[in-house]
């Protein structure tokens, strides 16, 4: 599934064994605690983002997406796909094929993370280090506590100092590629009806349904 190959690679995977002895940084912890408190104060989040995948030969692929979250519910729009989750069921609508794949939402375990936790993914399973700051941005490196389960060796968070929000995330993958997500727009506490998190097959005549539950 596209979500697993792209978003999960970026946000829910991590590092190699050389970082295993890294220590948590008190300055980084204070920044992350403030970031977490600000993010959790929102009942809903809407955001637009860009995704850049840079290969070892420096060629780049750029895509844009949208996400909205409400508790464990989310809707993710990426090229060719619309992915809905009502907190229990996930629908992946593949536009070109006019097909929807349905499965249960994963729960439990280190890798059972979903886009509803995109803005708080750093809270569990990582060591962290403050890397520095400029007039507008603070930079923190994340290192996974269970590196063998992850596909990148370093993750850098770039945090807006004034807004106390993530502005971008850069992942250095084990295969030598770099993946960068940049938050283009961010809106907290928007009014989002629960119906936005369920897929309506009736609005897609002739749709093929693959139930994987």
Buried (B, 14 or more C-beta within 10 A) or exposed (E): BBBEEBBBBBBBBBBBEEBBEBEEBEEBEEBBEBBBEBBEEBEBBBBBBBBBBBEEEEEEEEEEBBBBBBEBBBBBBBEEBBBBBBBEBBBBBBEEEEBBBBBEBEEEEBBEBBBBBBBBBBBEBBBBBBBEBEEEBBBBBBBBBEBEBBBBBBBBBBBBBEEBBBBBBBBBBBEEBBBBBBBBEBEBEEEBEEEBBEBEEEEBEEBEEEEEE
